[in-house]
Amino acid sequence: MDLVLELTIKIMILAAIGFAAAKAGIIDDTGKEKLSSLLVNLLLPVSMIASSQQPFGMEHLKGAGSIVCIALIYYFLAFAIGIAVGRLTKMNVDRTAMFTLLITFANTGFIGMPLLGQVIGETGTFYGAIYNSVFDVLYFSVGIYVLQGKEKGRIDGRSSLSNLMIWIAVITVFLYVLPWRFPTVITDSLAILGDCMMPVSMLIIGAEIAGMKVKRVLTDRASYGVSLFRMFLCPTITFWVMKLLQVEVEVAATAVILCAMPSASLNVIMGQKYKNNAEFAAAAVMQNTMIMIGTLPFFTFLCENLLS
């Protein structure tokens, strides 16, 4: 079966099971929190460590450097576009800040990492770990500064550098460079556990959709602006830039797939914490998470068939 079609069917089946489980009361709010914690704090780090055990290749280190450059350029441009759109549409400062974060920071860890493992394999997980370390540093420094506003905002470098996932990414690269590898039985065990990321993440998404007020999500006009940028323009522009520059296939596919992710749910959490448009963030995240079911297979198809 074609990879794109197979992946689409997997996503829909797993999300449907999560949806049904939530409707039946099997996955409640506490269950979603526990599954999210399991995914972020255990499955994701284990998968990243497992990706470090693939055979060493200098091209992968060069690829990791390329991923850092691509991520930095992308985040700089996305920030600039978000602020410019906010000013042109005369949004207030707080609304502009949240809009900027929603179009800039995608769900590259929670959803993106499992998908990279499925589409690209261990190399995709390795590159995803590098990309997400850039995400973490920028979100918990510049992102929070923007969200707080000029009067209260300050860039806290210690907060970003204390983020566990950044250090997991550093350990992953370190283990990859070492000439020594874990025994096969350990590597296989880590890989089996890491492979649970995809089903767990899709179960959570299905359960989240089950709790949505669909009418509220579908009628929020401002959210459509976020979805236009996040789900269509960002991945489309990234794809053509990668294609024109003839970037190495796995690096290019990583960039495109991560750009095709919906807005990060972290934006909702931080919007609540800093009292900045949390409801708008929730509607936008839910809306483009639903849209992803249709757009992700398309961009995965482009990566599989046109980048190479």
Number of C-alpha atoms within 10 A of each C-alpha: 6 8 14 20 14 11 18 16 13 15 22 14 16 20 25 19 18 27 23 17 18 23 15 10 12 12 21 16 14 9 15 19 13 12 17 18 12 15 24 16 13 14 23 25 21 22 26 30 23 26 27 25 25 14 11 16 11 9 10 17 16 11 22 21 16 20 23 18 13 17 21 16 11 17 19 12 12 21 20 14 16 22 19 14 15 20 13 9 9 11 14 10 17 18 17 22 25 27 27 24 26 30 26 27 26 25 23 24 25 24 23 24 28 28 27 25 22 16 20 17 14 20 21 25 28 30 29 28 30 26 27 23 24 19 24 21 21 20 21 19 19 17 24 21 19 23 27 20 15 10 7 9 15 14 15 14 13 11 12 21 16 13 14 13 23 20 14 19 24 14 15 23 22 11 20 23 17 11 9 10 16 12 9 10 9 12 17 14 13 19 20 15 15 23 18 15 26 23 18 22 26 24 26 27 23 24 27 20 19 18 13 14 11 14 8 11 20 16 12 14 12 13 22 18 14 25 23 13 18 26 26 18 14 21 22 17 13 21 23 14 14 19 17 10 9 12 16 15 18 22 23 25 26 26 25 24 25 27 30 29 27 29 29 25 20 19 28 23 14 19 23 15 11 13 14 21 20 19 13 19 29 23 24 32 26 24 25 24 24 18 16 19 14 13 18 23 21 16 22 22 16 18 23 18 10 11 19 14
